[in-house]
Amino acid sequence: MLDEDDLTALANDIQENGLLQPIVLDHQQRILDGRARLTACERVGIEPAFVTYEGDAPDVYILSVNLRRRSLTKGQAAMITVKACSLREQDSRSPKEQTARSLKEQLGVALAVMGRASTVLQHAPDLVDPVISGAMGLNEAYAAAQENKAKANSAEVQLARLREEDPELAERVVEGHLTLAGAWAERTERVEEDKRQRRVATRLLDEVVPPLAQARGTRTFSRYDPAFASGAPITREIIAHAMTALAEMDQVWQERDLP
């Protein structure tokens, strides 16, 4: 709607010159264009004239006639259009795409400009209204939207990789309990700790298993004397534990297909 001063000026003009442009209705008698003219007519007591819109795209018509009346840049017109299109209900004919194409034809706004406006709407929604008001140019907002899109894509890739490497950490990120950067820092710590443990375990097995393999045979075992033991004496319980450990080691080696 017009502000009060403009509405008063319109009413005075209609009173003096009559209603030069009729009010447009759809087939359900809803106003598509001319709310301000109707209000002005009511103020000065002039009977308004009506016409019925016969086209099949009333939303396109509404946007088109209103955008044409205002001194807007192509970027503003495109931004208003894509914002309006995003509010429309979807159907099997993809009406949002049809609206964009129809307005492009009527307003002379290139689809590429519409595309940049769509990118802003999707990846920098906080900049939509500044573009519409003229506080920011579409190209500037588009550049910011592209940066946001690149960051989002990068984050999606990192999260997908984290899901593969550590699903538990990825789930904590999705639930908001951990940032993506924090999750990767924790993942790095886990990897380093795993390397340390593998290094210690490998060194221990290298020191224990080969000498034990060389000691096979009853002559070596029959010469064992607890009096000469450098550590805790070997007992049958320790031997049983060693046998269990070697059996487990053999099973792991088979699963890992190690020689």
C-alpha positions, 0 to 999 in steps of 0.5 A: 500500500501507499503511504498516507501522503501518496494515498491522499494525492492519488485520491485527489487525482482520481477526484479530479480526473476520474479513475484512469486505470481499473482495478484488476480482479481474479475470477474469485473477485480477489484484487490482483492490482489496485488496492490503493486505487480502490481505497482512494475511490472510497475516500472521494466517493467515486464508483471504481471500475473493475476488470477481470484478469483472464490469464493463467498466472495471476502471481506473475501478473501481480509481481510484474505490475508492481515491479514495473511501477517502482524504480528498481535495479535488475538485482532488486527485481530479481531478489524480490521475484525469487523471494516471492517464488520461494513462498509459493506452494509447489505442484507437479508443474514446478510453478516457481520455475514458471514464475521466474521464466515468465517474469524474466520475459516480462521484466527483462531480468536475465535468468542468470541474475535470477540465479544469483538472487536464488543463491543469495536466498539459499546461502545468505538469507540475511542479505535478501532484505538489504538487496531489496532495500538497495542497501547492498548490491546483488553482486556483493551479496552473491559473492558473500553467498558463494563464500558461505556455499563453499564453506558449507560444502567443505563442512559437508565433505568433512562431516561425511569423511568423519562419519566414515572414520569415526561415526560416534564423533560425527553423531556428536557433531550432528547433535550439536554437542561438538563442533566440527573443528573440535571433533577433528581435533579429538579424532587426531588425538585418538589416531595419535593415541592409537599409534602410540598403543600399537607402537608399544604393543608391537615392541612388546610382542617383538621382545617376547614372542621370538625368544619364546619361539626359539625356546621350544623343546623340552631340553630348554624347559627342563633346565629352568631353575627358579633360583636363577630367575631375574624376575618373578618365577614362572608358574603354571598359572603364568604358563596358562596365561601365556598359552591363552595369549598365544592362542589369541595372537594366532587368531588375530594373525589369521583374521588379519591374514598375516604370515 
